[in-house]
Amino acid sequence: MKINELKDPSQLKNCQIHELNELCEEIRTFLIENISHTGGHLASNLGIVELCVAMHVVFDSPNDKILFDVGHQSYVHKILTGRANQFSTLRKYNGLSGFQKRCESIHDCYEAGHSSTALSAALGFALARDYNHENHHVISVVGDASLMSGISLEALNTIGEKQCRMIILLNDNGMSISKNVGALSETLTKMRTSCLYTKTKKDVSELLLKNNATKPIYNTISNMKNSVKKSVVESSFFGDFGLDYLGPIDGHNLHQLIVTLQSAKEHHGPIVVHVCTKKGKGYPFAENDTSGNWHGISPFNVRTGELLSKLPENVVSWSEWIAMCVTKLAKENDDILAITPAMLTGSKLECFAKQFGDRIIDCGIAEDHAAILANGLACAGKRPFLAIYSSFLQRAYDPINHDICRMDLPVVIGIDRAGLVGEDGATHHGCFDIQLLRSLPNMILSQPKDAYEAQNLLYTAFHQNHPFAIRYPRGSVEICTKEMSEIEIGTWEELDTDEKIDLYVITYGSDVDAIYHKAAANHLSLGIINARFFKPMDTQKLDEIAENKLPVIVYETDILAGGLSSAILEYYNDTSQHVPLIRIGIDDHFVTHGSVSELRKAEGIDLNHLFDVIGDLIDAS
């Protein structure tokens, strides 16, 4: 069977094992070739090929509900449900999403881009099925890293209580994005490698194969096997939640997978099927990756594994620059520690870990725990740096509010991937952190326009005593060689293109310099305000702007509601100053996936649109 001929997973039902194995190899080749052009989540999908094929052989989607945790490992599912011909559009504007998407296919019953949602959602599906007296299966595919999240453990607790019929496929590849951390990962390792259980399984299987066992003998041996399994596995973890267990089994043995899933299908109540897979299987560069570089990859050369785009000399990612600056500050201050919720590689903290291995803590997928941990360290006199993606910061909102800000402690939060991030889409855009944090008492919230300002904001953050968040985008920045210095908190910077200006543009981030250079090149007389602090704002500068009675544009590349322009309008209203503002930003909706330039144009927040508005204002004045 050819991939492009797949229209519906029911086509797999009558295939022979050798045909399905051939299909698996074809899918791997297809994934490597296509993702080398589009970029995407490669390693996790290469590791789940046989499991996805087996699922669709045994179960009947869309009647049976299949949920992936996280949805980035659903590429094979997309292929098997008739979307192979659209893979050239993967993660492109108006193309296939890199995650499950309900509007994309009837086979996508749920969608998520953040970890650890599948168990809770699957229980919801199972309960609704039982309330409605229906009879389909609910299957959640959960990675070993996702299982370690607090949300997943909370879900397991309720699943064990409710005892709904549902199947949990534990896709255990021993990796998160990079290497797993935490005590629970050690528990899974023991389950995966238990000599006693593995040897007993092997002995029992060989005995049953070699002998025509009578039913009593078969039952005795099976009971012995179950007893060993119970003592090795269930008593240590899943059994304590009231869950039955099958495994561990070879996640690349298609025949064994199908037989095991058929057995799980007949089970009453919740059951865990422990499947051991190899992340990146079939592509050596991804198989041998221990740092997480092949988890999510940009376009690459299939033969050499090299990325097709490389940063120029003296240019690094924003994440790397921030990490370099924190590492430099940590050399001068032994109290500085770094914390990451499973994003050591993504936040480029390897340089910190290399120099200060005992001063970095990877909490795993546990953003709220990471924030409270940081606060505890700050309570004890340490100076923690919490690196966290903007879209993941949402999960840490309660402890940032209740613990960090309420106790007014000097936790420095690096908000990585702030703003539009591009191809990962709605679940990952970092457009909401300004609104989330601006309302919190004691919080200082900022964003630098360049590397020099970034290092100075970090220097400032570690030399004051309040919660201090610095947001920075996905993308790159030119390295700065100047010495660090302190910035007065709450001050803005004005860059005028002429002695006599026609209007003000208030903005932030790297757009400050981009607007300045474009205005200067076009001989436009603008006052460009670098609003590097969202909170506190530079009210002296706002008063000055109001006195000059010139047109004002607030240009922001995040959600308008509750953002910078909202804060400015609130101030002018509260001080009875009438300053008409033109607001440019993202309206009240979630933004789809695509390149950042395409999304900016579609949302009306690109520089061309801004300068059209500027031109209209100048012409009208």
C-alpha positions as CSV (number, residue, x, y, z in Angstrom):
1,M,0.0,0.0,0.0
2,K,1.3,3.4,-0.9
3,I,1.1,6.4,1.4
4,N,-0.6,8.7,-1.1
5,E,-3.3,6.0,-1.6
6,L,-4.4,6.2,2.1
7,K,-7.7,7.9,2.4
8,D,-9.0,6.3,5.6
9,P,-7.4,4.1,8.3
10,S,-9.9,1.3,7.6
11,Q,-7.8,0.5,4.6
12,L,-5.2,-1.0,7.0
13,K,-7.6,-3.6,8.4
14,N,-7.0,-6.3,5.8
15,C,-3.3,-5.8,5.3
16,Q,-0.8,-8.5,6.2
17,I,2.0,-7.9,8.7
18,H,4.7,-7.7,6.1
19,E,2.6,-5.1,4.2
20,L,2.2,-3.0,7.3
21,N,5.9,-3.3,8.1
22,E,6.7,-2.0,4.6
23,L,4.3,0.8,5.1
24,C,6.1,1.8,8.3
25,E,9.4,2.0,6.5
26,E,7.7,4.1,3.7
27,I,6.2,6.4,6.3
28,R,9.6,7.0,7.9
29,T,11.2,7.8,4.6
30,F,8.3,10.1,3.8
31,L,8.6,11.9,7.2
32,I,12.3,12.5,6.8
33,E,12.0,13.8,3.3
34,N,9.0,16.1,3.9
35,I,10.2,17.5,7.3
36,S,13.6,18.2,5.7
37,H,11.8,20.8,3.6
38,T,9.1,22.1,6.0
39,G,10.7,21.7,9.4
40,G,8.7,20.2,12.2
41,H,8.8,17.6,15.0
42,L,10.8,14.8,13.5
43,A,12.3,12.6,16.2
44,S,9.1,12.0,18.2
45,N,7.1,11.0,15.1
46,L,9.8,8.6,13.8
47,G,9.6,6.8,17.1
48,I,5.8,6.3,17.0
49,V,5.3,4.9,13.5
50,E,4.5,1.3,14.4
51,L,2.4,2.3,17.4
52,C,0.2,4.6,15.2
53,V,-0.2,1.9,12.5
54,A,-1.1,-0.7,15.2
55,M,-3.6,1.7,16.8
56,H,-5.4,2.2,13.5
57,V,-5.4,-1.5,12.7
58,V,-7.0,-2.4,16.0
59,F,-9.3,0.6,16.7
60,D,-11.9,2.3,14.5
61,S,-11.3,6.0,14.2
62,P,-13.2,8.3,14.2
63,N,-15.7,6.3,16.2
64,D,-13.0,5.4,18.6
65,K,-11.4,8.5,20.0
66,I,-7.6,8.9,19.8
67,L,-5.9,11.7,21.7
68,F,-2.2,12.5,21.5
69,D,-0.2,14.1,24.3
70,V,1.3,16.3,22.9
71,G,-0.3,16.7,19.5
72,H,3.1,17.2,17.8
73,Q,3.5,13.4,17.7
74,S,0.4,13.0,15.5
75,Y,2.1,13.3,12.0
76,V,1.8,9.5,11.4
77,H,-1.9,9.7,12.5
78,K,-2.4,12.5,9.9
79,I,-0.8,10.3,7.2
80,L,-3.0,7.3,8.0
81,T,-6.1,9.4,8.0
82,G,-5.7,10.6,4.5
83,R,-3.6,13.8,4.8
84,A,-0.3,12.6,3.2
85,N,-0.9,14.6,0.0
86,Q,-1.0,17.8,2.1
87,F,2.3,17.3,3.9
88,S,4.1,19.8,1.7
89,T,2.0,22.4,3.5
90,L,2.8,21.2,7.0
91,R,3.1,24.2,9.4
92,K,2.7,26.6,6.6
93,Y,0.1,29.4,6.4
94,N,-3.3,27.9,5.5
95,G,-1.6,24.4,5.5
96,L,-1.6,21.4,7.8
97,S,-1.2,22.2,11.4
98,G,1.8,20.6,13.2
99,F,-0.7,19.4,15.9
100,Q,-4.1,17.6,15.9
101,K,-6.7,20.1,14.7
102,R,-10.4,19.4,15.0
103,C,-11.3,21.5,12.0
104,E,-8.8,19.7,9.9
105,S,-10.2,16.1,10.1
106,I,-13.0,14.1,11.7
107,H,-10.2,11.9,13.0
108,D,-8.8,14.7,15.2
109,C,-11.2,14.6,18.2
110,Y,-9.0,16.9,20.4
111,E,-6.2,19.4,19.9
112,A,-3.4,20.6,22.2
113,G,0.0,22.0,21.8
114,H,0.9,21.9,25.5
115,S,1.9,18.8,27.4
116,S,-0.1,16.6,29.8
117,T,-3.7,17.3,28.7
118,A,-4.6,14.0,27.1
119,L,-5.4,12.0,30.2
120,S,-7.8,14.5,31.6
121,A,-9.4,15.1,28.2
122,A,-9.6,11.3,27.6
123,L,-11.4,10.8,30.9
124,G,-13.8,13.5,29.8
125,F,-14.5,11.6,26.6
126,A,-14.9,8.3,28.5
127,L,-17.3,9.7,31.1
128,A,-19.4,11.3,28.4
129,R,-19.5,8.0,26.5
130,D,-20.7,6.2,29.6
131,Y,-23.3,8.9,30.4
132,N,-24.6,8.6,26.9
133,H,-24.6,4.8,27.0
134,E,-22.3,4.5,24.0
135,N,-19.7,1.8,23.4
136,H,-16.6,3.2,21.7
137,H,-13.0,3.1,22.9
138,V,-11.0,6.1,24.2
139,I,-7.3,5.9,23.7
140,S,-4.7,8.4,24.9
141,V,-1.1,8.3,23.7
142,V,1.1,9.8,26.4
143,G,4.8,10.2,26.5
144,D,6.8,9.3,29.5
145,A,7.8,12.9,30.0
146,S,4.2,14.0,29.9
147,L,3.2,11.4,32.4
148,M,5.5,13.0,34.9
149,S,3.6,16.3,34.8
150,G,1.5,17.2,37.8
151,I,-1.6,17.5,35.5
152,S,-1.1,13.9,34.3
153,L,-0.8,12.6,37.9
154,E,-3.9,14.5,38.9
155,A,-5.7,12.9,36.0
156,L,-4.5,9.4,36.9
157,N,-5.8,9.9,40.4
158,T,-9.4,10.6,39.1
159,I,-9.1,7.9,36.4
160,G,-8.3,5.3,39.1
161,E,-11.3,6.5,41.1
162,K,-13.8,6.5,38.2
163,Q,-12.6,3.2,36.7
164,C,-13.9,4.2,33.2
165,R,-13.0,1.9,30.4
166,M,-10.1,3.7,28.7
167,I,-6.7,2.8,27.3
168,I,-3.5,4.7,28.1
169,L,-0.7,4.1,25.7
170,L,2.5,5.0,27.5
171,N,5.0,5.9,24.7
172,D,8.2,5.5,26.7
173,N,11.3,6.6,24.8
174,G,13.2,7.8,27.8
175,M,13.2,11.3,26.5
176,S,11.3,14.6,26.9
177,I,12.5,17.1,24.4
178,S,15.9,16.2,25.8
179,K,16.8,13.7,28.5
180,N,14.2,13.1,31.1
181,V,14.7,14.2,34.7
182,G,13.2,13.5,38.0
183,A,12.6,10.6,40.3
184,L,9.6,9.3,38.4
185,S,11.7,8.9,35.3
186,E,13.9,6.5,37.4
187,T,10.7,4.5,38.3
188,L,9.9,4.1,34.6
189,T,13.5,3.1,33.9
190,K,13.2,0.4,36.5
191,M,10.0,-0.8,35.0
192,R,11.5,-0.8,31.6
193,T,14.7,-2.7,32.5
194,S,13.6,-4.9,35.4
195,C,15.7,-8.0,35.0
196,L,13.2,-10.1,37.0
197,Y,10.2,-9.1,34.9
198,T,12.0,-9.1,31.6
199,K,13.5,-12.6,32.2
200,T,10.2,-14.1,33.4
201,K,8.3,-12.7,30.4
202,K,10.9,-14.2,28.1
203,D,10.9,-17.6,29.8
204,V,7.1,-17.8,29.8
205,S,6.8,-16.8,26.2
206,E,9.4,-19.5,25.1
207,L,7.7,-22.1,27.2
208,L,4.3,-21.4,25.7
209,L,5.7,-21.4,22.2
210,K,7.5,-24.7,22.7
211,N,4.8,-26.6,24.4
212,N,1.1,-27.3,23.7
213,A,0.2,-26.3,27.2
214,T,-3.0,-27.5,28.6
215,K,-5.4,-24.9,30.0
216,P,-4.4,-25.6,33.7
217,I,-0.7,-25.2,32.9
218,Y,-1.4,-22.1,30.8
219,N,-3.4,-20.6,33.7
220,T,-0.7,-21.4,36.2
221,I,2.1,-19.9,34.1
222,S,-0.1,-16.8,33.3
223,N,-0.8,-16.3,37.0
224,M,2.9,-16.6,37.8
225,K,3.7,-14.0,35.2
226,N,1.0,-11.7,36.5
227,S,2.2,-12.2,40.0
228,V,5.7,-11.2,39.0
229,K,4.4,-8.3,37.0
230,K,2.4,-7.1,40.0
231,S,5.3,-7.3,42.4
232,V,7.7,-5.5,40.0
233,V,5.4,-2.9,38.4
234,E,1.9,-2.4,39.8
235,S,2.8,-2.1,43.5
236,S,5.4,0.6,42.7
237,F,3.2,2.9,40.6
238,F,0.2,2.2,38.4
239,G,-1.4,-0.3,40.8
240,D,-1.4,2.4,43.4
241,F,-3.7,4.4,41.1
242,G,-6.0,1.4,40.6
243,L,-4.8,0.9,37.0
244,D,-4.1,-2.4,35.3
245,Y,-1.0,-2.7,33.3
246,L,0.4,-4.4,30.2
247,G,4.0,-4.3,29.3
248,P,6.6,-3.2,28.7
249,I,6.5,-4.2,25.1
250,D,8.6,-3.5,22.0
251,G,7.1,-0.4,20.4
252,H,8.7,-1.4,17.0
253,N,7.4,-4.9,16.9
254,L,4.2,-4.5,14.9
255,H,2.8,-8.0,15.5
256,Q,3.3,-7.7,19.3
257,L,1.7,-4.3,19.3
258,I,-1.4,-5.4,17.5
259,V,-1.8,-8.5,19.8
260,T,-1.3,-6.4,22.9
261,L,-3.7,-3.6,21.8
262,Q,-6.4,-6.2,20.9
263,S,-6.0,-7.6,24.4
264,A,-6.3,-4.1,25.9
265,K,-9.4,-3.5,23.8
266,E,-11.2,-6.3,25.6
267,H,-10.2,-5.0,29.0
268,H,-12.8,-3.6,31.4
269,G,-11.7,-0.4,33.2
270,P,-8.6,1.7,32.7
271,I,-5.5,0.0,31.5
272,V,-1.9,1.2,30.8
273,V,-0.1,-0.3,27.9
274,H,3.6,0.4,28.4
275,V,5.3,0.7,24.9
276,C,9.1,1.2,24.7
277,T,10.1,3.1,21.6
278,K,13.2,4.7,20.1
279,K,12.9,8.4,19.6
280,G,14.2,9.3,16.1
281,K,14.1,5.6,14.9
282,G,15.2,5.1,11.4
283,Y,17.3,8.3,11.0
284,P,20.7,8.1,12.7
285,F,21.1,11.8,13.4
286,A,17.8,11.8,15.3
287,E,18.3,8.4,16.9
288,N,21.6,9.5,18.5
289,D,20.4,12.9,19.6
290,T,20.5,13.2,23.4
291,S,20.3,17.0,23.6
292,G,16.9,17.5,21.9
293,N,18.1,19.2,18.8
294,W,16.1,16.9,16.6
295,H,12.9,17.2,18.6
296,G,11.7,20.2,16.6
297,I,13.9,20.9,13.6
298,S,14.1,23.5,10.9
299,P,14.7,22.5,7.3
300,F,17.8,20.3,6.9
301,N,20.0,18.3,4.5
302,V,18.8,14.7,4.7
303,R,22.2,13.3,3.8
304,T,24.4,15.4,6.2
305,G,21.9,16.4,8.8
306,E,23.0,20.0,8.6
307,L,20.5,22.8,8.9
308,L,19.8,24.7,5.6
309,S,19.9,28.1,7.3
310,K,22.7,29.2,9.6
311,L,23.1,32.3,11.6
312,P,25.8,34.8,10.5
313,E,28.9,35.3,12.6
314,N,28.4,37.3,15.7
315,V,24.6,36.5,15.6
316,V,22.9,34.2,18.0
317,S,19.4,33.3,19.0
318,W,17.7,35.6,21.6
319,S,17.5,32.6,23.9
320,E,21.3,32.0,23.6
321,W,22.1,35.6,24.2
322,I,20.0,35.8,27.4
323,A,21.5,32.6,28.6
324,M,25.0,33.9,27.9
325,C,24.3,37.0,29.9
326,V,22.9,35.2,32.9
327,T,25.9,32.9,32.8
328,K,28.2,35.9,32.9
329,L,26.3,37.4,35.8
330,A,26.4,34.1,37.6
331,K,30.2,34.2,37.5
332,E,30.1,37.4,39.6
333,N,27.3,36.3,41.9
334,D,27.2,32.8,43.5
335,D,23.6,33.3,44.5
336,I,22.3,33.2,41.0
337,L,20.7,29.9,40.0
338,A,18.8,28.9,36.8
339,I,15.6,27.0,36.6
340,T,13.9,25.5,33.6
341,P,10.7,23.4,33.2
342,A,12.1,20.8,30.7
343,M,13.4,23.4,28.3
344,L,17.2,23.3,29.0
345,T,18.0,23.0,25.3
346,G,15.2,25.2,24.0
347,S,16.2,28.1,26.3
348,K,19.9,27.5,25.5
349,L,20.9,27.0,29.1
350,E,23.5,24.4,28.2
351,C,26.3,27.1,28.7
352,F,25.0,27.8,32.2
353,A,24.8,24.1,33.0
354,K,28.3,23.4,31.7
355,Q,29.8,26.0,34.0
356,F,27.4,25.8,37.0
357,G,26.0,22.3,36.9
358,D,25.1,22.4,40.6
359,R,23.2,25.7,40.2
360,I,20.8,24.7,37.5
361,I,17.5,22.8,38.1
362,D,15.4,21.2,35.4
363,C,12.0,20.5,36.9
364,G,10.6,18.6,34.0
365,I,7.2,19.5,32.6
366,A,6.1,21.4,35.7
367,E,5.8,25.1,35.1
368,D,3.9,25.9,38.3
369,H,6.3,23.9,40.4
370,A,9.3,25.7,38.8
371,A,7.8,29.1,39.6
372,I,7.2,28.2,43.3
373,L,10.6,26.6,43.5
374,A,12.1,29.8,42.3
375,N,10.2,31.8,44.9
376,G,11.4,29.5,47.7
377,L,14.9,30.0,46.6
378,A,14.4,33.8,46.6
379,C,12.8,33.6,50.1
380,A,16.1,31.9,51.2
381,G,18.2,34.7,49.8
382,K,19.1,33.2,46.4
383,R,18.7,35.0,43.0
384,P,16.8,32.6,40.7
385,F,16.5,33.0,37.0
386,L,13.4,31.2,35.7
387,A,13.6,30.6,31.9
388,I,10.1,29.7,30.5
389,Y,8.4,30.0,27.1
390,S,5.7,32.7,27.0
391,S,3.0,30.2,26.0
392,F,4.0,27.9,28.9
393,L,4.1,30.8,31.3
394,Q,0.3,30.6,31.3
395,R,0.5,27.5,33.4
396,A,2.6,29.3,36.0
397,Y,0.3,32.3,36.4
398,D,-1.1,31.3,39.7
399,P,2.3,30.9,41.5
400,I,3.6,34.1,39.9
401,N,0.6,35.9,41.2
402,H,0.1,34.1,44.5
403,D,3.6,33.5,45.5
404,I,6.2,35.6,43.6
405,C,4.3,38.9,43.3
406,R,2.3,38.7,46.5
407,M,5.5,38.1,48.5
408,D,7.4,40.7,46.3
409,L,10.5,38.5,45.9
410,P,13.3,39.1,43.4
411,V,12.7,36.2,40.9
412,V,13.9,37.1,37.5
413,I,11.7,35.5,34.8
414,G,13.1,35.1,31.3
415,I,10.0,35.0,29.0
416,D,11.3,33.2,26.0
417,R,9.5,33.0,22.6
418,A,7.4,36.2,23.3
419,G,5.2,37.4,20.5
420,L,4.4,35.5,17.3
421,V,6.5,32.3,17.0
422,G,5.4,31.2,13.6
423,E,4.8,27.6,12.5
424,D,3.7,26.1,15.8
425,G,0.7,28.3,15.7
426,A,-2.1,29.2,18.1
427,T,-1.0,27.0,21.0
428,H,2.6,28.4,21.0
429,H,2.3,32.1,20.1
430,G,3.5,34.2,23.1
431,C,1.0,37.0,22.7
432,F,-0.7,37.0,26.2
433,D,2.1,37.4,28.8
434,I,1.9,41.2,28.8
435,Q,-1.8,41.1,29.8
436,L,-1.2,38.3,32.3
437,L,1.6,40.0,34.1
438,R,0.8,43.7,33.8
439,S,-2.0,43.5,36.3
440,L,0.1,42.0,39.0
441,P,1.3,44.2,41.9
442,N,5.1,44.5,42.4
443,M,5.8,43.0,38.9
444,I,8.3,44.8,36.7
445,L,7.8,43.8,33.0
446,S,10.1,44.7,30.2
447,Q,11.4,43.9,26.7
448,P,14.7,44.9,25.1
449,K,15.1,46.3,21.6
450,D,18.6,44.8,21.1
451,A,21.3,42.7,22.8
452,Y,22.8,45.7,24.6
453,E,19.5,46.6,26.2
454,A,18.9,42.9,27.0
455,Q,22.1,42.5,29.0
456,N,21.4,45.8,30.8
457,L,17.9,44.8,31.7
458,L,19.3,41.5,33.1
459,Y,21.9,43.4,35.0
460,T,19.2,45.7,36.4
461,A,17.0,42.8,37.3
462,F,19.6,41.1,39.4
463,H,20.5,44.3,41.2
464,Q,17.0,45.1,42.5
465,N,14.6,43.4,44.9
466,H,11.2,42.9,43.1
467,P,9.8,40.4,40.6
468,F,11.3,41.3,37.2
469,A,10.2,39.7,33.9
470,I,12.1,40.2,30.6
471,R,10.4,39.0,27.5
472,Y,12.3,38.3,24.3
473,P,11.2,36.8,20.9
474,R,12.0,33.8,18.9
475,G,14.7,34.8,16.4
476,S,18.2,36.1,16.4
477,V,20.2,39.1,17.6
478,E,23.6,40.5,17.0
479,I,26.0,40.0,19.9
480,C,27.0,43.0,22.0
481,T,30.5,43.5,23.4
482,K,29.8,46.5,25.6
483,E,30.0,46.3,29.4
484,M,26.7,45.8,31.3
485,S,25.2,48.8,33.0
486,E,22.0,49.6,34.9
487,I,18.8,51.0,33.4
488,E,16.5,53.2,35.5
489,I,13.4,51.1,36.0
490,G,10.3,52.5,34.2
491,T,12.2,54.8,31.8
492,W,11.6,54.9,28.1
493,E,13.9,56.0,25.3
494,E,13.1,58.5,22.5
495,L,14.7,58.2,19.1
496,D,13.9,61.2,16.9
497,T,14.6,61.2,13.2
498,D,14.4,65.0,12.9
499,E,14.6,68.0,15.2
500,K,10.9,68.8,14.5
501,I,8.8,65.7,14.5
502,D,5.3,65.2,12.9
503,L,4.1,62.3,15.1
504,Y,5.0,59.8,17.7
505,V,5.2,56.0,17.3
506,I,5.3,54.2,20.7
507,T,6.5,50.6,20.3
508,Y,8.9,48.0,21.8
509,G,11.4,45.2,21.0
510,S,13.4,44.9,17.9
511,D,10.8,46.9,15.9
512,V,12.1,50.1,17.6
513,D,15.3,50.1,15.5
514,A,13.5,48.7,12.4
515,I,11.1,51.6,12.4
516,Y,13.8,54.2,13.1
517,H,15.9,53.1,10.2
518,K,13.0,52.8,7.8
519,A,11.7,56.3,8.8
520,A,15.2,57.8,8.5
521,A,15.6,56.2,5.0
522,N,12.3,57.7,3.9
523,H,13.0,61.1,5.5
524,L,10.1,61.0,7.8
525,S,10.1,63.1,10.9
526,L,9.1,60.7,13.7
527,G,9.5,60.6,17.4
528,I,10.0,56.8,18.1
529,I,9.5,55.8,21.7
530,N,11.2,52.7,22.9
531,A,8.7,51.6,25.5
532,R,11.0,49.1,27.1
533,F,9.0,48.9,30.3
534,F,5.4,47.8,30.1
535,K,5.2,48.2,33.9
536,P,6.0,50.6,35.4
537,M,5.6,52.9,32.4
538,D,7.4,56.2,31.8
539,T,4.6,58.6,32.9
540,Q,6.9,61.6,32.6
541,K,7.4,60.7,28.9
542,L,3.7,60.1,28.5
543,D,3.0,63.6,29.9
544,E,5.5,65.1,27.5
545,I,3.8,63.4,24.6
546,A,0.4,64.7,25.7
547,E,1.7,68.3,26.0
548,N,3.1,68.2,22.4
549,K,-0.4,67.5,21.0
550,L,0.9,65.4,18.0
551,P,-0.7,62.3,16.6
552,V,0.3,59.1,18.4
553,I,0.5,55.6,17.1
554,V,0.9,52.7,19.5
555,Y,2.4,49.8,17.5
556,E,2.4,46.5,19.3
557,T,2.8,43.0,17.9
558,D,0.8,41.2,20.7
559,I,-2.9,41.1,21.6
560,L,-4.3,44.6,21.9
561,A,-6.7,43.9,24.8
562,G,-4.8,44.6,28.0
563,G,-1.5,45.4,26.2
564,L,0.7,48.5,26.0
565,S,-1.9,50.7,24.4
566,S,-4.5,49.7,27.0
567,A,-2.1,50.7,29.7
568,I,-1.4,54.1,28.0
569,L,-5.2,54.7,27.6
570,E,-5.8,53.9,31.2
571,Y,-3.1,56.4,32.3
572,Y,-4.4,59.2,30.1
573,N,-7.9,58.6,31.2
574,D,-7.0,58.5,34.9
575,T,-5.0,61.8,34.5
576,S,-7.7,63.5,32.4
577,Q,-5.4,64.0,29.4
578,H,-7.1,63.8,26.0
579,V,-4.6,62.0,23.7
580,P,-6.2,60.3,20.7
581,L,-4.3,57.1,19.9
582,I,-4.2,55.0,16.9
583,R,-3.7,51.4,18.0
584,I,-2.1,48.7,15.9
585,G,-2.0,45.2,17.3
586,I,-3.6,41.8,17.2
587,D,-7.4,41.7,17.6
588,D,-9.4,39.5,19.9
589,H,-8.7,36.1,18.4
590,F,-6.1,33.3,18.3
591,V,-3.6,33.5,15.5
592,T,-3.1,30.5,13.2
593,H,0.3,29.0,12.1
594,G,2.6,30.3,9.3
595,S,5.8,32.2,9.0
596,V,6.0,35.3,11.2
597,S,6.2,37.6,8.2
598,E,3.0,36.0,6.7
599,L,1.2,36.2,10.0
600,R,2.2,39.9,10.6
601,K,0.8,40.8,7.2
602,A,-2.4,38.8,7.7
603,E,-2.9,40.5,11.2
604,G,-2.2,44.0,9.9
605,I,0.8,44.4,12.2
606,D,3.6,44.4,9.6
607,L,5.8,47.5,9.1
608,N,4.3,48.2,5.6
609,H,0.9,48.6,7.2
610,L,2.4,50.8,10.0
611,F,4.0,53.1,7.4
612,D,0.8,53.3,5.4
613,V,-0.9,54.6,8.6
614,I,2.0,57.0,9.2
615,G,1.8,58.3,5.6
616,D,-1.9,58.9,5.9
617,L,-1.5,60.8,9.2
618,I,1.2,63.0,7.8
619,D,-0.8,63.7,4.6
620,A,-3.8,64.7,6.7
621,S,-1.9,67.0,9.0
